[in-house]
Amino acid sequence: MRVPLLYYFVNQAKSHRQAYAPNPPLRVYAHPSVAANTPIFDQGICVRVWDWSETSQTVAILTRTQGLIRGIAKGAKRERSNFSGGFEVATKGEVGVSIKRGDQLSLLTAWDLRELYPSIRTTSSGFAAGMALLDAAQSSVQPLDPHPGLFDALESALARLSGSREADAAIVTRFLWTALDDTGHKPELTRDVATGLVLEPAATFGFSSRLGGLIANDRSNDAWRVRRETVELLRMLDSPPPSKSSGPTNDAPAIAYERAGKLLALYLREVVGREMPALSAFVEAKE
């Protein structure tokens, strides 16, 4: 049988294109269940809880390797759920979560309660300090931006709260320094941030939140006045370990920790651009 000439040339051209066309790029597809639905497990500290319904909760949890997660725990308060009877603020546990990006709430799948931090639940100072720590921690980071050092500092600070105002104020002050340091906002303490010159010893200094550190002129309209004792304490907090990671000691007067905590809280507020009511209430409170 004779093949029509036009049909012959069309098929020859098609074969030629197939023979010399470049190979298409390989595409790798993640399985949908792995990409979106398989939960990961991490250490977490519950920093905020809202009731979603009679049995469900929406929760903000600071995790060690995934950062701050906001999610919904469906059926969390049911008796036989996987959530240890429901989430509670200022508790630590192992959390299972399917992370959602963007503005969506992540899906919390499990919560294995590990630590209650009893001082927060049995003393007024411990409660106020604990709420201040949680307020500062969640305000210092963006969602899903992990800071393992910040998580470890928060975990340690919550565990060391004792119910003593002086001791707890020192713990909060140390944590505020760690939060600023770990998130890249540690203030400059040795050079004048306005001139770049090394600071000479003085009875008082200025602190510029806009420039991020000390200035020699304590009367500047752009600065807060800071005593030498407060600056010395902050420089001590900036010293290498073990002082940076150890618990509070009698290395400075209690009043110096109170003043340093107030300064760092004000600076953190300027850095994050939002009010932190629990932190402000704690640093402004009187013994």
N, C-alpha and C positions, 0 to 999 in steps of 0.2 A: 504494500500500500504506500502510495506517495504521500509525504508529509508536506503540507502547505509551506511555502517558503517563508512567509511572515511568521508563522508559528515557530519555525526552526530558529530564526534569528532572535526572537524574543526569549526563547529558552536558553540560547547560547549566552546572551547578555546576562540573564539571571544567574546562570552557573558561574560566569566570570566574576560577578559581584560577590557571590558567596565564597568563592575561592580566595579572593584577595582582600575581603573586608577584614578590619582588625577585630580581634576577639573582644566581645563585650566585657566590661569590668565585672569582677565577681562581687556579689552583694552578700553580706552576712546579716542575717536576721536573728535578733534575739527572740527567744520564745516569749510570747505575751505574758505567760504566767510568771516567768522569771523577771521580766522587765518591770511588771506593774504590780503583781499580786503576791509574790513570795516575800514574807516578812524577814527583816533582819532583826537581830537581837543585840542589845547594847545595855550598858549601865546607864541609869537615868536618875535624875533628881526632879521630883515634881515641884514646879515653881508656881503653878496656878491651875485652878480647877473651876469650871462652870458646869452647872447641871444643864444637860441638853433636853432631857425628858425625865420621867420618873425612874427610868432604869439606866439611862445612858449619860455620859459625861463628855464634855470637851476639855482638853487638857493641854497645858504647855509643859514640856519636859526638856530639861537640859541634859543631853546625852554626851557621853565622852567622845565618841568618834563621829557622830553625825551632827552635833551642834544642837541648837534649839529647835524642837519639833512641836508644832501645834497640830493636834489631831483629835479625832472622835473615837471614843471607846463605846461601842454599841453593846448594851446590856451589861455594863461594867458593874452595876450595883445589884445584879441578880445573885442569888445565893450560890449557885453552882457555876458561876462564870469563871473565866480564866484571868480575873483581875483582882484576886485577893480581897474580894468584897468591895472594891471600888478604889479610886485614887483619892489621896489626901495630900494637901500641901505640906512641904517640908518632910517628905519621905523619900527613901532611896530604894530602888529595886532594879530588876532586870525587865526591860520592856521589849516587847515584840511589836514591830511597826512596818507597815507597807507605806513607803514614803511617796507622797504626791508633791510634785513641783508646782511652782507658781502660787496662786492664791488658794488652791484647794487644801482642805484639811487632810492630813495623812490619816490612815486607818490603823488604829491601835488594835493589836490582836491578843496581847497578853501583858500581864503585869505581875511579877513575882516579888512581893514585898520583902525587903531585906533589912531596912533600918528605919527606926521611928524618930531618932534624936530626942530622947526623953526630956532634956533640959528645956526644949522649946515648948513642951506641953505641960511642964510642971512649975515654971518660974516666969514671972512677968518680964524680967530682964532678958532671959533666954528667948522668950517669944518675940520681944521687940527686936532683938539682935538678929534672930533667925529671919524674920520678915524683911529686915534691912538687907541682909545678905542676898536673899532671893530677889529682891527688888533690883539691887545693883547688878546681879549676875545676868538676869534676863534683859536688862536694859543695855548691857555692854556689848551684846552680840546681835548679829542678824540671823534670821532663820536659816538653818542648814549650813552654818558656817562654823565648823568644829574648832574648838580651842581646848584640847585635852588638859593643858596646864591650868586653865581657868576652872575646868570641872574638878580637877584634883584639889585645887585650892578651896573651892566651895565645899567639897565633901569633907575636907579636913577641918575647915572652919566650923561647919555645923556640928561635927562630932566633938569639938573642943569647947563648945559653949557650956558655961558652968552655972549661969544664973547670977553671977557677980557682975555688977555694972562696970567696974573698973576692968576686970579681965575681959569681959565681952566687948567693951569699947576697943580694947587693944586688938582683939581678933578681927573686928570689923575694919579697923584702920589698916591692918596688914592685908586683909583681903582686897580692900579698895586699891591699894598700891599694886597688888598682883594683877587685878583686873585691868588697870590702866596700862601696866607694863605688857601684859600678854596680848592686848589688843592694839598695841603700837602707839599708845598715847602717854607714855611715861614722861612726866615733866622734866625739864632741864633744871638741874640744881647747882651746877658748878660754874656756869657761864651766864652772863647777862644776855638774855634772849633778844634784847633790843640792839645791843652793840656787838655781841660776840666776845667780849672781853671776860677774862676770868674774874669772878666775883671776889672782892676783898672782904675780910671779916667785918661784920657790922652787927649792931644790936637788933636791927630790923631790916627786912628786905621787902620788895614789892613782888607780887605774884600776878602775872598776866595770863589770864585764861585764853585770851585771843592768840598770844604768841606761844603759849605752852610752857611757861617756866618762870624763873626768878629774874627780877631786874633790880639794879642797884637803887633806883629811885623809888622809895616807898611812899612817896607823896604823889605819884602819878595818878591821874584820874582813871587810867586804864588798868589799875592794879589793886589787889587786895594787900593790906599790910600783914606781914608775917614775922613772928618773933624768931630770934636766932635759935632758941631751943626747939622750935617746931621744925626748922630747916635741918638741924642736926639729926633729929629723929628720922626725917624723911631720907636723909643721906644714909643713915644706918639701915633703913629698910631696903635701900638700893645696894647694899653690900652683898658680896657673894654668899652662897650657901655655906654653912647651914643656917645662918641667921634668917635667910629669906624664907626657909621652909619650916623652921622650928616654931613651936608654940610661943605665946607671949611670955616674956620673962620680966624681971624687974630691971630692965636695961634703960628705962626712961620713966620719968614721973607720969602718973596717970593723967594729969592735966595736959601733958604734952601729947599723949595719944588722943585725948578728946579734941584738942585744937587741930591736930593733924588730920583726924577723921573728918572734922567739919570742912577743912580746906579741900581735902580730896573729894568729898561728896559734892561740894560746890563745883569743883573742876569737872567731875564726871558729868554733872548735869549740863554744863556748858558743852562738853564734848558730844554727848548723845542728843542734845537738843530737846530734852523732855523732862518733866517733873518726875521725881521718884518719891512718892508720899511716905512710904514706910522708911526709907533711908533717911529722908529729911527729918521725920519725927524722931528717929533714934538719935541722930547726931545733935539735934537741937534740945533734946530732953536734959533736964537737970537731975543730978543724983537725988 
